[in-house]
């Protein structure tokens, strides 16, 4: 029984290290580049296990729209599971004590035709 409890605690704490956010765009269907690598199209679910204050560089591209760049910093919301686990069981979990907001929405600007 102790082994099962220990394994369950490890699984829960490991899951606490991951953070997700949904990247949405207007217009939908924009290409999503993470750190210059094409990952998919919006809406796109970004999940990672980076530590507190880590940066992720996002570029959004859609035909007929100006490219949009932003930086997500993993400091937007408290990760209660990692905080409790870090204080009670294993202090390095405090490195994952923040996470992303559940959703990020971006409105892209149409390209202006200079004639």
N, C-alpha and C positions, 0 to 999 in steps of 0.2 A: 504494500500500500504506500509506503514511503517513496518507493521508486516511481510509482505512477504520479504521486503528488509532485515530486521533484521535476519529472519530465513535463508535466502540465505547467508548472511555474516557469520553466525554461521556455516553453513554446509561447506562453503569454508574454513574457518579457521580451523575447525576440521579436514578436509581432509589434510590440510597443516601439521598437526602433524604426519601423517603417512609417512613412507619411505619404499621403496621397492628396492630390488636388485635381480638379477637373478644369481644363483650359478650354474656354469657350470663346468664339469670335463672332463678330458681325462683320462680314457675312460668314455663315458656317461653312465648313469645308476648307478652311485655310490650311496650308501645309504648316506643320509644327516642327521646328528644328530645335533640338536640345543640344547645347554646346556644339553648334554647327553641323549636327548630324540629323538628317530627316528621320523623324520617329513616327509620323502619321499625320492625320488631318483632324481638325477640330470638329466636334468636341473630342478632346484627347485627355485620357486619365494618366497623369504623371505620378509615379510611385517611386520613391527612393528611400534609402536608409542613411542619408548623409547626416552628419552631426550638426549640432547647434551652430547657427550663423553661417552655414555653408551656402554658397551661391550657385545658382543654376542659370545659365544664359539661355534665353528663349528668343527665337526669331519666328515671326509669323509671315507667311507669304501667300498672297492670293492674286490671281490674274485680275488686272484692272484696279488694283489697290496698292497703295504705298506699303512697302515692307515695314513691319513693326518689330522693334526690339525692346526687350525688357529683361530685368534680372529678378529672379525670385530668391529671396533670402529666407532660410529656414529659421524664422524667428517670429512667426505671425500668431501662433497659438500655443498654449501650454499642452504638453503631452502628459496627462495625469498618470497614466500607466508607467511611463519611464521615470517620472518623479518619485512615485511611491516605491517602485522597484529599486531605484537608486538609493533612496534614503534607508529603506528597510533591508535590502538584500545585497545589492551589488552596485557600489557607487559609480562605476563607469557608465551605467545607464543614464546618469545625469547628462551625459554628452548628447543624448537624444531627447532632452526634456522639452524641446519645442518642435512644432510641426507647421505645415502649411495650413492656410485657411482652406476650407473644403472646395472653394470654387474661385477661379479668376476669370473675369470676362473682359474682353478687349474689343473696342470698336475701331475698325480699320478705316482709314481715309481713302476715298476713291482718288485715283490718279487724275490730276487736272490736266487736260489737253491744252497746251499753250499754242494757240493758233493766232 
